[in-house]
Amino acid sequence: MVLFLFTGIFVTAQDREAHREKIRALKTAYITDGLNLTTEEAQQFWPVYNEYEEKRRALYRQERAEIENLECISEDKANLKLEEYVELEREDYLLKKKYYNDLKNIFSARRIMQLKKVEDEFNHKMMREYRARKNE
């Protein structure tokens, strides 16, 4: 029975990772198409973008870490946690600032704004599809 449970958890984790990879591939294609990236631009852009996304995900996971026994947490520990949140927000800001500066070595400011627009369109499209599937 324990083996069955671990197998189920492992398969679920694999399915989740496969789903994430599929979304990443869709996003890559959507951005590449939306920006009409040349081969040279893509070779410069994707390493910068992927590094930024990886670091943002790490910050997000840190921020969303569970607080055990919130009802029993001391005021001092709560204050420390709030300071951690503020520091994570500062790190996120600095990461974004570095990302946009790195992008300026590849694209014009207008093209960076186009990237932001294409990303937002992709995210909205994914949310619409998610809601549509949820309502089926």
C-alpha positions as CSV (number, residue, x, y, z in Angstrom):
1,M,0.0,0.0,0.0
2,V,2.8,2.4,0.9
3,L,4.5,1.6,-2.4
4,F,1.2,2.4,-4.2
5,L,1.0,5.8,-2.4
6,F,4.6,6.7,-3.3
7,T,4.1,5.7,-6.9
8,G,0.9,7.8,-7.0
9,I,2.8,10.8,-5.6
10,F,5.7,10.3,-8.0
11,V,3.4,10.0,-11.0
12,T,1.5,13.1,-9.9
13,A,4.7,15.1,-9.6
14,Q,5.8,13.8,-13.0
15,D,2.5,14.9,-14.5
16,R,2.8,18.3,-12.9
17,E,6.3,18.8,-14.2
18,A,5.3,17.6,-17.7
19,H,2.4,20.1,-17.6
20,R,4.8,22.9,-16.6
21,E,7.2,22.0,-19.4
22,K,4.3,22.1,-21.9
23,I,3.3,25.5,-20.7
24,R,6.9,26.7,-20.9
25,A,7.1,25.4,-24.5
26,L,3.9,27.2,-25.4
27,K,5.1,30.4,-23.8
28,T,8.5,30.2,-25.6
29,A,6.7,29.7,-28.9
30,Y,4.2,32.5,-28.2
31,I,6.9,35.0,-27.2
32,T,9.2,34.0,-30.1
33,D,6.3,34.5,-32.5
34,G,5.0,37.6,-30.8
35,L,8.3,39.4,-31.0
36,N,9.3,37.9,-34.4
37,L,12.7,37.0,-32.9
38,T,15.5,36.4,-35.3
39,T,17.9,33.5,-34.6
40,E,20.5,35.8,-33.3
41,E,18.1,37.6,-31.0
42,A,16.7,34.3,-29.7
43,Q,20.2,33.1,-28.9
44,Q,20.9,36.3,-26.9
45,F,17.4,36.6,-25.4
46,W,16.4,33.2,-24.1
47,P,19.3,32.6,-21.7
48,V,18.6,36.0,-20.1
49,Y,14.9,35.4,-19.9
50,N,15.3,31.8,-18.6
51,E,17.7,32.9,-15.9
52,Y,15.3,35.7,-14.8
53,E,12.3,33.4,-14.7
54,E,14.2,30.8,-12.7
55,K,15.3,33.4,-10.1
56,R,11.7,34.8,-10.0
57,R,10.3,31.3,-9.3
58,A,12.8,30.8,-6.5
59,L,11.8,34.1,-4.9
60,Y,8.1,33.2,-5.3
61,R,8.7,29.8,-3.6
62,Q,10.5,31.5,-0.7
63,E,7.6,34.0,-0.3
64,R,5.0,31.3,-0.4
65,A,6.7,29.0,2.1
66,E,4.3,27.7,4.7
67,I,4.2,29.2,8.1
68,E,3.7,26.4,10.5
69,N,1.2,27.0,13.3
70,L,0.3,30.5,12.5
71,E,-2.0,30.6,15.5
72,C,1.0,29.9,17.8
73,I,3.6,32.2,16.2
74,S,5.1,34.8,18.5
75,E,5.0,38.5,17.7
76,D,8.8,38.5,17.3
77,K,8.8,35.6,14.8
78,A,5.9,37.3,12.9
79,N,8.0,40.5,12.7
80,L,11.0,38.5,11.4
81,K,8.7,36.9,8.8
82,L,7.4,40.3,7.7
83,E,11.0,41.6,7.4
84,E,11.8,38.5,5.2
85,Y,8.8,39.4,2.9
86,V,10.0,43.0,2.5
87,E,13.5,41.7,1.7
88,L,12.1,39.3,-0.9
89,E,10.2,42.2,-2.5
90,R,13.4,44.2,-2.6
91,E,15.3,41.3,-4.2
92,D,12.5,40.9,-6.7
93,Y,12.7,44.6,-7.6
94,L,16.5,44.4,-8.0
95,L,16.2,41.3,-10.1
96,K,13.7,43.0,-12.4
97,K,15.8,46.1,-12.7
98,K,18.8,43.9,-13.7
99,Y,16.7,41.9,-16.1
100,Y,15.5,45.1,-17.9
101,N,19.0,46.5,-18.0
102,D,20.3,43.1,-19.5
103,L,17.5,43.2,-22.1
104,K,18.6,46.7,-23.1
105,N,21.8,45.1,-24.4
106,I,19.6,43.0,-26.8
107,F,16.5,45.1,-27.5
108,S,15.3,48.7,-27.7
109,A,13.1,50.0,-24.9
110,R,10.1,49.8,-27.3
111,R,10.8,46.1,-28.0
112,I,11.1,45.4,-24.2
113,M,7.7,47.0,-23.8
114,Q,6.4,44.8,-26.6
115,L,7.8,41.8,-24.7
116,K,5.9,42.8,-21.6
117,K,2.7,43.1,-23.7
118,V,3.2,39.7,-25.3
119,E,3.8,38.1,-21.9
120,D,0.7,39.7,-20.5
121,E,-1.3,38.4,-23.5
122,F,0.0,34.9,-23.0
123,N,-0.8,34.9,-19.3
124,H,-4.4,36.2,-20.0
125,K,-4.9,33.6,-22.6
126,M,-3.7,30.8,-20.2
127,M,-6.1,32.1,-17.5
128,R,-9.0,32.2,-20.0
129,E,-8.3,28.6,-21.0
130,Y,-7.9,27.5,-17.4
131,R,-11.3,29.0,-16.5
132,A,-13.0,27.5,-19.5
133,R,-11.7,24.0,-18.6
134,K,-12.7,24.5,-15.0
135,N,-16.2,25.4,-16.0
136,E,-16.7,22.4,-18.3
